[in-house]
Every structure is written in C-alpha cells, then in structure tokens.
Amino acid sequence: MSFIFYAWIASIVYGLYAVVAKLIGKYQLTNIWQFSFFSILFAGIITSTISVLNGATIPTEWTFIVITSFFLAIGGVLYLVALKHLDVSAMAPLFNIRVVITVLLGYFFLNEILVPKSVALILLVVIAGFFATMDEKFSIKSFFQQNVTLGLLFMLVLSLQSTFINRAIDQTDYWTTTLWVGLFAIPLAFLFLYPKFRDDLPKTKPQNYIGVLILSLFGGLGDLAAFKAFEGNIGISSVIISLPISMILAFLFSIVKPELLEKHQLKVYFVRFSAAAVMIWGALQLSK
C-alpha cells in the first residue's frame, strides 16, 4: 500500500492518542513520569511482539537503531509532559512546526538549498504558530510560555526521530527496526524516569494501568503506521500525520463535555483553527 495510506492511519490514531493521553494524565496516572514510562513499556512490548511475528531478525548494523531508540524514549516523555500542561487544541497545530524543523535541519546539516520561497513559508508557519497557542487574553506572549517551549522541543526530537527511523529502516528493514527500537527505548526510559516515580509505584492500583495499556495499543498501532509511512516519504508523511485530528476532537468535547478536557470561547477556537489551517498549508508547501 502507498505510504499515504499509512500516514493517514497514523494521523487518525495519534489524534485519538492525544485525547486519551490527556484524560489519563488528568484523571488516572497523575505522576507524569510514571505515566510516560509505562506508556513506553507497553507500546514497546506491543510493537516488538508484532514485529517478531512478522519476521524481525537481529540487525547487522545497530547505529541508527540505537539513536532512534534514544529519541523515541525522550520524545515519548516530552510529548506527555507537554500535553499535560497544554490544551490539546494548542498542542495539535505545533506538529506542523516539525516540517519547518526538518527543512532547517536539512539546510544546516545536509547542505540542502533553502530558497526564498521556503524562508517565507517557514516564517508564515512560525507566525501562525503564535496564534495557534492563544487563549482568551489573545497575547503573543502565550507562544513563549515554558509549556509551549516543551511542545516545540518535542517537535525537534520528533523531527530527528523521523529522520533516523528512515535511516534505520534503510540500514536494516522495517520490522527489524521496529522490534529493536521499541525494545531499546524501554531501558533508556527506565534509567531516566524510575527515580521520579518509584515512591508512587507501590501506591498505584493495577487497574490504573488499564488506561495506559489501551493508550499503548493506540500508540503502538500509530507507530507501526508512522514508521511504514516514513519508510516511503518523510516530508508528506509528516504533514499528514501532523493534521490536527486531536484538535477537532478537543473542540467537540468542549461543546459536549466542557469540564472534561478544556473549554474556551468560540473565538479562541476560531483563531486556533484558522492558524492551524495556515500552518498545514505552509507545511504542505514546504514538503514538496
């Protein structure tokens, strides 16, 4: 199947993932470090099992697999931490910044040409990002909050992760990469996160992990689809996967169940959706 099909699957699944993750972090596992580790653990077990069943083997080259595992672990933590402190509808448009970062990385490290049109599109996406994070105060300063910085840092890590996934698959194959990246991310996350949640571990009831397990099923399915999409094309896949599905879901929740996730005035959502549309268009033009 075309990489576009897998990119759309990943986009829809990741949209559901964001909403479910926000709910779990808000109501179930409030220790974000504990939440992050077990989401990486469960997702790694799920994707690794599927990979073995599909013929994954031991790779002859490990370099890009290890590097990708590192970024997967760091990215998994950054995403949930940023999502805990940001509205879903503010976080979702930031994914389009990933395309900008990818283009800039290509310019600085791969000697790719950056034409004036690309510079203008980068500025357009960044400026639109200012409006995508606005609340009722309608202040540009909202974009420079620490929480937004966490979101932008995650986009940088995600851009690097996507690039190294592509290289790792080229170096080995799809299922072998998926197997070992998922497995290596678990101990890396554990070493960093365990000291931050060990005191809460004995207090947590087993049923509190059910939500994380369900979330990991979403995450595992999304990762499998995303890795397959990035195998075919990084730029266009990134744009499709960055579509604000979770933003739409958050808006619907704000109407039906405003106390559940977030609640803003309609004019705030109008500005955020308009900014997101501009960012998507700009990101799509940059990826061509």
C-alpha positions in Angstrom: 0.0 0.0 0.0 1.0 3.6 -0.5 2.8 5.5 2.3 0.0 8.0 2.2 -2.5 5.3 3.4 -0.2 4.5 6.4 0.3 8.2 7.1 -3.5 8.7 7.3 -3.9 5.7 9.7 -1.1 7.2 11.9 -2.8 10.6 11.8 -6.2 9.4 13.0 -4.7 7.0 15.6 -2.4 9.7 17.0 -5.4 12.1 17.2 -7.2 9.6 19.4 -4.0 9.0 21.3 -3.6 12.7 22.3 -7.2 12.9 23.7 -6.9 9.6 25.6 -3.4 10.6 27.0 -4.8 13.9 28.2 -7.6 12.2 30.1 -5.3 9.6 31.7 -2.8 12.2 32.8 -5.6 14.3 34.2 -7.7 11.7 36.0 -5.8 8.4 36.3 -2.0 8.4 36.5 -1.2 12.0 37.6 2.6 11.3 38.0 3.6 12.1 34.5 6.9 10.3 34.8 5.2 7.1 35.8 2.7 7.6 33.0 5.5 8.2 30.5 7.5 5.1 31.4 4.5 2.6 31.3 3.3 4.0 28.0 6.8 3.4 26.5 6.9 0.0 28.2 3.5 -1.2 27.0 4.0 0.2 23.5 7.4 -1.4 23.2 6.1 -4.8 24.2 3.2 -4.5 21.7 5.2 -3.3 18.7 8.0 -5.8 19.4 5.6 -8.7 19.6 4.0 -7.7 16.3 7.5 -7.3 14.7 8.7 -10.7 15.8 5.5 -12.3 14.4 6.3 -10.6 11.1 9.8 -11.9 10.8 12.0 -9.4 12.6 15.6 -10.5 13.0 18.9 -9.4 14.6 20.3 -6.5 12.6 23.9 -6.4 11.3 24.0 -2.6 11.8 22.9 -1.0 15.1 23.9 2.6 14.8 20.7 4.2 13.7 18.5 1.8 15.7 20.2 2.9 18.9 20.0 6.6 18.0 16.3 6.2 17.1 15.6 4.4 20.4 17.1 7.3 22.3 14.9 9.9 20.5 11.8 7.6 20.9 12.3 7.4 24.6 13.0 11.2 25.0 10.2 12.1 22.7 7.7 9.9 24.5 8.4 11.7 27.7 8.4 15.2 26.3 5.1 14.6 24.5 3.2 13.6 27.6 4.8 16.3 29.7 3.9 19.0 27.2 0.4 17.6 26.7 -0.2 17.6 30.5 0.4 21.3 30.6 -1.0 22.4 27.2 -4.5 22.3 25.7 -4.9 19.5 23.2 -6.2 22.2 20.7 -3.0 24.2 21.3 -0.6 21.3 21.1 -2.0 19.8 17.9 -1.1 22.7 15.5 2.5 22.7 16.8 3.1 19.4 14.9 3.3 21.4 11.7 6.4 23.1 13.2 8.1 19.7 12.7 8.2 20.2 8.9 9.9 23.5 9.4 12.5 21.9 11.7 13.0 19.1 9.2 13.7 21.7 6.4 16.1 23.7 8.6 18.0 20.5 9.7 18.4 19.7 6.0 19.8 23.1 5.3 22.2 23.2 8.3 23.4 19.6 8.3 22.8 18.2 4.8 23.7 21.2 2.7 20.2 21.3 1.2 19.3 24.5 -0.6 16.9 26.9 1.1 15.2 29.2 -1.5 13.5 32.5 -0.6 10.1 30.8 -1.0 11.0 28.3 1.7 12.1 31.0 4.0 8.8 32.9 3.5 6.9 29.7 4.2 8.9 29.0 7.4 8.1 32.5 8.7 4.4 32.0 7.8 4.2 28.7 9.7 6.0 30.1 12.7 3.9 33.3 12.8 0.7 31.2 12.5 2.0 29.2 15.4 1.8 32.3 17.6 -1.9 32.5 17.0 -2.4 28.7 17.4 -1.5 28.8 21.1 -3.5 31.9 22.0 -6.1 31.9 24.8 -8.7 34.4 25.8 -6.0 37.0 26.5 -5.0 37.0 22.8 -1.4 37.7 23.7 1.5 36.8 21.5 3.4 36.1 24.8 1.4 32.8 25.1 3.7 31.3 22.4 6.8 32.0 24.6 5.5 30.2 27.7 7.5 27.3 29.1 4.8 24.8 28.2 4.9 25.8 24.5 8.7 25.5 24.7 8.3 21.9 25.8 6.0 21.3 22.9 8.5 22.8 20.4 11.3 20.8 21.9 9.3 17.7 21.4 8.8 18.7 17.7 12.6 18.9 17.4 13.1 15.5 18.9 10.3 14.1 16.7 11.9 15.5 13.6 15.2 13.9 14.5 13.4 10.6 15.3 11.6 10.6 12.0 14.9 11.1 10.1 16.7 8.4 12.0 13.8 5.9 11.6 14.1 6.3 7.8 17.9 5.7 8.0 17.5 2.7 10.3 15.0 1.1 8.0 17.3 1.6 5.1 20.1 0.1 7.1 18.1 -3.0 8.1 14.4 -3.5 7.3 11.1 -2.2 8.6 10.2 -5.0 11.1 13.7 -5.4 12.5 13.9 -1.7 13.1 10.5 -1.6 14.8 11.5 -4.5 17.1 14.7 -3.2 18.4 13.8 0.5 18.6 10.8 -0.4 20.7 12.9 -2.7 23.0 15.8 -0.4 23.5 13.6 2.6 24.3 12.3 0.7 27.4 15.6 0.6 29.5 16.6 4.0 28.3 13.3 5.4 29.7 13.5 3.4 32.9 17.0 4.7 33.8 15.8 8.3 33.5 12.3 8.0 34.9 12.3 5.4 37.6 13.7 7.7 40.3 10.9 10.1 39.6 8.0 7.7 40.2 9.4 4.9 42.5 7.6 6.3 45.5 4.3 6.3 43.7 4.7 2.8 42.3 3.5 0.9 45.4 0.5 3.2 45.8 -0.8 2.6 42.3 -3.6 0.1 41.8 -3.2 -2.4 38.9 -6.5 -1.2 37.4 -4.9 2.3 37.0 -2.7 0.8 34.3 -5.6 -0.3 32.1 -6.0 3.1 30.5 -2.2 3.2 29.8 -2.4 -0.2 28.2 -5.3 0.9 25.9 -3.3 4.1 25.1 -0.3 2.0 24.3 -2.4 0.0 21.8 -3.2 3.3 20.1 0.5 4.3 20.3 1.8 1.0 19.0 -0.6 1.0 16.1 0.2 4.6 15.3 4.0 4.0 15.5 3.7 1.0 13.2 1.8 3.0 10.6 4.1 6.1 11.0 7.3 4.0 10.6 5.8 2.5 7.5 4.9 5.9 6.1 8.3 7.4 6.9 9.9 4.5 5.0 8.2 5.8 1.9 8.4 9.6 2.4 9.3 11.8 5.3 8.0 15.2 4.2 4.5 14.4 3.0 4.0 11.8 5.7 4.9 14.3 8.4 2.3 16.8 7.0 -0.5 14.2 7.0 0.4 12.8 10.5 0.5 16.4 11.7 -3.1 17.1 10.8 -5.0 18.4 13.9 -7.4 15.4 14.4 -7.0 15.7 18.2 -7.8 19.4 17.9 -11.1 18.7 16.3 -11.9 16.1 19.0 -11.0 18.5 21.8 -13.3 21.1 20.3 -16.1 18.7 20.1 -15.5 17.7 23.8 -15.5 21.4 24.7 -19.1 21.6 23.4 -20.5 18.3 24.7 -18.5 17.9 27.9 -16.6 21.2 28.6 -15.3 20.2 32.0 -13.6 17.0 30.7 -10.7 18.4 28.7 -10.8 22.1 28.0 -13.2 25.0 27.5 -12.6 28.2 25.6 -14.7 30.8 23.9 -15.6 30.1 20.3 -13.5 33.0 19.1 -10.4 31.3 20.6 -11.1 28.1 18.7 -11.8 30.1 15.6 -8.3 31.7 15.8 -6.6 28.4 16.7 -8.3 26.6 13.8 -7.5 29.4 11.4 -3.9 29.4 12.4 -3.7 25.6 12.2 -5.1 25.8 8.6 -2.4 28.3 7.6 0.3 26.1 9.3 -0.9 23.0 7.5 -0.9 24.7 4.1 2.6 26.2 4.7 3.9 22.8 5.9 2.5 21.1 2.8 4.2 23.6 0.5 7.5 23.1 2.3 7.3 19.4 2.0 7.0 19.5 -1.8 
